[in-house]
Amino acid sequence: MNEVFGNAKIVDPGQGRVITGTVVVRDGVIADVVEGALDNGVTVDCGGHYLAPGIVDIGVKVCEPGERHKESFGSAGAAAAAGGVTTMVTRPDTTPDIDTPEVLEFQTRRATEASPVRIAPMAALTKGREGREMVEIGFLQDAGAVAFTDCDRVVENTKVFSRCLTYARSLGALVMAHVQEPGLSTGAAATSGKFASLRGIPAVTPMAERMALDRDIALIEMTGARYHADQITTARALPALERAKNNGLDMTAGVSIHHLTLNELDVADYRTFFKVKPPLRSEDDRIAVIEAVKSGLIDCISSMHTPQDEESKRLPFEVAASGAVGLETLLPAALRLFHAGQLDLPTLFRALSLNPAKRLGLPQGRMEKGAPADLILFNANTPFVLNRETLRSKSKNTPFDGARMQGRVTGTWVGGRRVFGGDNA
């Protein structure tokens, strides 16, 4: 549990800098971050590669209980460790849903037994995620829930949602919501426009995101609740988000790595591995969202890891299941933005590690004295062609299959203990 990481390019998202130096770890905690080299005692030679805080990934679906054939805590944890994700913030859209303390405690126990990385579980906001009856938020908080969400199901009844927000506010609980107007977005598989029309794919206007966000902003203003929008993916939603933040609402937002690195043209051949929710957007939207991450308007980047088996994906595009795995591809995909000069590494890790941890009240995601020693070592320049069959996830539904990527994790530590790389590779 005691290590001295020397000859490292240290990524410090809190200070917004990259320095060459040494990180000292004692008893699973960062004891010191030193600029420059130490004369002796180095136990891990980083070889001049980048050492960064482990990724805190909000919105990971692990299919326990109910669908272990798609993903288990063992396979998800192995994929996370290989991808530099040291904390998986798990979704409650399992079978059954995580809507009672008993089911949450089962999930937490399974995670502790099987996963080499940390688990921070979220619970459902309404029973069965049906949008009708609020869960026991207080009891679920006591059982370890870090946030409450119905995932991609929108709570359509405004009175029910406002009551949930009011009660969550009284307990200081964070509510995460999916911002898509359900009347417009139900059944959509692409973003509306000329491309979707030419391909004959049912589509949804980007305004569906803006409309849902406007509703939620009004309810946050009314209730004073803590709120996180799971994915902001369109340029039209950004002014409303900026106004809400400038007005002092306790509101943050995230975006998936797929919406930052892919666009609507990627579904040209009806490749269902590119079908995600919300659908991939225009290139103009993609660039606008990257700029929003750069400015800090969008706070978090996540994988939105959603395993689907072959039977769910090998279907016509319109009826195929949505979602893509992303635990192992999150970092190399994010490094595309770094290599393109669009985001620097401190900004990337502010969105990948620091901001998600801060929003959830977790001590991880920091490169500073006293923080947990959840660290990743990676070579940002290692080129490779992704082969989905080599992914550690049970499901292989990645849109990056066959893609040329750059950047590999060579070591992952959780609480100072190595969980990937070396003998754990």
Secondary structure, DSSP 8 states (H G I E B T S, - for coil): --EEEEEEEEEETTTTEEEEEEEEEETTEEEEEEES--SS---EE-TT-EEEE-EEEEEE---TTT-TTT--HHHHHHHHHHHTEEEEEE-S-SSS-S-SHHHHHHHHHHHHHH-SSEEEE-B-SBGGG-SSSB--HHHHHHTT---EE-TTS----HHHHHHHHHHHHHHT-EEEE----HHHHTT--EESSHHHHHHT--EE-THHHHHHHHHHHHHHHHH--EEEES----GGGHHHHHHHHHTT--EEEEEEHHHHH--GGGGTT--GGG--SS----HHHHHHHHHHHHHTSS-EEE--B----HHHHSS-TTTS---B--TTTHHHHHHHHHHTTSS-HHHHHIIIIIHHHHHHT-S-S--STTSB--EEEEEEEEEEE--GGG-SSS----TTTT-EEEEEEEEEEETTEEEESGGG-
